Amino acid sequence: MKKIVRALLATAWVAGACLSAAAQGYPTQPIKVVLPFTAGGGTDGVTRIITEPLGKVLGQSIVMDYKPGANTIIGGQTVATAKPDGYTMLATMDMTATILPAVYGKLPFDPVKDLSPVAVLAHVPALFVAHPSVPANNLKELVEYSKRNPGKLNYGSAVLYGQVLGQQLKTASGLNYTYVPYKGAPEAVQALLGGHLDFMMLDIATGLNFLKDGRLKALAITAPQRSPQLTDVATVGEMGWPELEMSVWYGLFAPAGTPQAVIDKVNAGVAQVVADPAIRKRLAELGHEVAPASPAQVQALVRKDAAKWGKAAREGNIRLD
């Protein structure tokens, strides 16, 4: 028995040493980053701003692989079942780890157990925006209008954030609307621009240009303070609903079992990239904030936000099974 135990320990030591050595030389080939959204959206933009210089820091190119659909489940499962060697990662909104478990009773993978947090790429508050034809100039006016015209407003979203936050708004304010789901952010935005939707939630990066040229109007921002880019747009707290304050964050995840040394190396690379004033400036111009976090801190953030969104989904009885 002792010989068997010694043999097992020796095998484990050799395996650990091999993983450590592999991590020291990592990466030796291009890294694939899976995005569970269509190209051209907010996640794509933020990821590219960071991963292009990250590839130079790590000494290998980083290639995007778009796998949109099913509220990030398709892309998430692709990475959750990939070989845990650091060459396949997931760049996604935090909803993959924080909202999916709350609204789906059955998932083909466990976002918490099957994915390891690597880094936070950026944070961004959201905006409630409307088509110019909507007779309301802020969120409070929209609520009052909906109460006078029940069933007239359409609210759309391509991500679970929009659905859950919209339900929170409905619960808090009594806002009346019909919900319309979309497969991707570009389709939802085009529907709003074309007047097929009345209002929706957008991240600042996606909505800023549409606001500047007058094709959309902002009703409120979900940040605790007004944005430097949109100083005339009131916060949800100023409108009377501080419980709607939230920030979307974009995260990088790896398959569970990826060597910690690999995760730490990528995390350090992201921190180096976002410390560059030029990168911070590019992100700030899009309304994003940089907040580097260790893998352990990202895990703690997942737990905190999962509890918040889980509560919202239960209160709104949002189930997608």
N, C-alpha and C positions, 0 to 999 in steps of 0.2 A: 504493500500500500504506500509506504514512504517513497519507494522508487517512482511510483506512478505520480504522486504529488510533486516530487522534485522535477519529473519530466514535464508535467503540466506547467509548473512555474517557469521552467526554463523556456518552454515554448512561448508562454505569455511575454517573457522578458525579450525574447528575440523579436516577436511581433511588434512590441512596443518600440524597440530600438529601430526597427525598419520604418515604422510610421514616423518616428522622430527624424530620421535621416531624410525620408521623403519630404517632410515638411520643410527641412532646412533648404533643400534644393528647389522647392516649389516657388513659382510654377515653371514647368519645362515645356509647356504647350499652351495654345490659346485657351482662354477661359470662356465658356458659354454662359451668358446671362439670359435666363428665360424671363420674358415679360408677359404676364397673363392678361394684357390689354392690347388693343390695336395700336399700330404705329401712329405717332403724331399727337398722342394725348399727353397729359401732365406727367404721368409716370415715365413715359419715354423721354420727355425733355429733360427732366431732372436726372434720370439715370445716365443719359448721354453726357451731360455736363460733367458728371463726376467720373464715369467709367473711362472716358477717353484719356484723361490724364492719369487715372489709376493704372491703366495698362502700361503707361510709360514708367510709373513708379515700380510696378511689379516686374517689368521687363518682358511682358507678353501682351499680345493683342487681346481685346475683349470683344466678343461677337454677340450681337443681339439675336435672340430667337423668340419670335412672337407667337404666343399660344393663347389667344383670347377666348373668352367664352365661359359660361356657367359660373359667373361671379368669382372668377380667378381660380376655380376648382381645377380646370384643365391644366393650367400652367403650374399650379401648386402641386398637383399630383405628379406631374412630369419630374419636378425637382425632388419631391419626397421619395420617389422610387429610383432616383438616379444613383450611380455609384458614388459613395461618399469620399471622393478623393480631392475635392476642391475645384474640379474643373467644370462643374455645373452648379449654378447658383440661381436664386430667384430674386428679382427686383420687383417689389410690389407695394401697394398701399398696405398699411398695417391691418386693414380689414380681413386679409387672408387669415391672419392668426387671431384677430380679436373679435370679429363678427361672425365668420362662418360657423364656428362651433355653437353660437347662440341661436342661429336661425335654421340650421340643418340638423335633424336628428341622426341622419346617416350620411357619412362622407366617405369617399374612397381612400382617404388618408386622414391622419390626425394632425392638424396644423401645429399643435403644441409638441407632440411627441416625435413627429416625423420630420420636423424642420428645426434647425439650430440657428438662432439669431446670430448675425455676423456684425451688422452695423446699421445705424440710422443714417440715411443719406441727407434728409432735410425735413423740416416741418413747414406746413403752410395752412393758414386759416382758410375757411371756406366763405363763399358769398352766396346769398340768395339773390338771384338775378331774374329779371322779367323782360318779356318782349315789350318794346316801346308802346304798343297799343293797349297794354294793361293800364287801367285807370287808377294807378297807385304809385306813389313815389317813394314809399318806404314800406317796411314790413308791417307796421301797425296799420297803415292805410289799406294794405292788401287784406289783412284779417278782417277789417271792417267791411270792405267791399264784398268779401266772400260770404259774410253773414247776411248781407243784403241780397246777394245773388247766389244762393246755395246751388251747388252742382254745376256752376258755370266755368270754374277754373280747372285747368289741367296742369298737373305737376308731373314732371318726368325725371328719370335718372337712369344712368348706365351702371351705377355701382350701388352696393348695399348702403354705403354711407348716406346717399341721397334718400333712399327709402326709409332708413331708420331715423335720420334726422328730420325728415318730413313728418314722420309719425310723431316724433317728439314735439314738433311744432304744433301739430294738430291737437295733441293731448293738452299742451300747455295753453294754447290760445283759442282753441275752438275753430281754427281755420278750416274751411270746407273746400275740398278739392277731389278730383279724380286722379288716381295715380296711373301713370303710363310707363312701363319699363322699356329700356332699350338695351341692345347688346353691347354697344360701344359708345364712348364719350363723343366721338365725332358725329355719329348719327343723332344722338340726343341734342347736341348743340345745333346741328343743322335744322332739326325740327323746331327748336326754339327760335332760331333766326328766321325761319319761314313762317312763324306764327301758328304752327300746329300745336305747340305747347305755350302755356302762358308764363310759367316760371319754373325754375329749377335751382339746384345747388351746384355751384362750380368752384373749383379751386381758383385762386387769384391768377395763377399763371395762365390758365386757359381763358379766363374771362377778361383780362385786362385790356387787350387790344379791342375787343368788341365793345367794351365800355367807353374807351377813348374815342372811337369813331361813331358812337351813338347808336350802334345796332342793337345794343342791350342796355338796360339800366339796372343799377345796383339797388337792392332794397335794404340790405343789412350785411354786416360782416360778423363772423362767429368768433372773432378774437376778443380778448378782454379790453384791448385798446384799439383805436382807429388806426388804419394802415397809413404809412407815410405816402403811399401811392394813391390812396383814395381818402383824403382827409375829410371829404364832405359826406362820406358814407357812415352812418351811425352803426354802433355795435348792437348785437342782440340784447346785451345788458341794458343799454340805453333805451331800447324799445320796450323793456320790461320783462325780458325772458333770459336772465343770466344762466339758467340751466341749459340753454342751447349753446353755450360757449364750447368750442371744440377746435382741435387742430388735427388735420390729417398729417400723418408722417409716412415717409417712404422708407422702406427697410430692405436690407439685403439679407437673405437667408440661404443656408446650405443644407443639404441632406443630413439628417441626424446620423451621427457616427463619423462625421468629417473630423479629422485630427484637430485638436484644439490649437495646436501650433499653426496650422494653416488658417484657421479662423482668426487667430490673433494677428497673423501677418496681414491678412486682407483688411482687418479692422484698423490696424496701424496705417496701412496705405490710404484708406479712406480719410482718416484723421489728417494725414499729411496733405492730401489734396484739398480738403475743405479749409485748411489753414491758409491756403494761398489767397491773398486779398483779391486777386482778379476773379477767382472762382466764387468767392463770397459775394463779390459785387454782381456777378452775373445772376446768381441765385436771388439776391436781394432785389434786383430789378424786376424779377418775376414774382416778388412777394414772398419768397421763401426765406426761412431762417435756418441757420446751421447750428446744430446742437450735437456734437460728437458724443458718443456713448460707448462704453465697453460692452462686450457681448452679455455680461451679467446684467448691466444696466438696461440693455434692450429687453432682456428676458423679464425684468421687473416691470418695465413699461408695458409689455404685452399683458402681463397679469392684471395690472391696474386698469388698462383700457378694456380688456375683456370683461371685467366685472361691470364697468360702466355701460358698455354696449349691450351686454347680456341683460341688464336691468331694463334698458330702453326697449329691447326686442320683446321681453316678457310683457312689459306694460302695454305695448302696442299689439301684442299677440301676433307678431310677425314670425311665421313659419313657412319655409319654402320647400318642404318635402313633398 
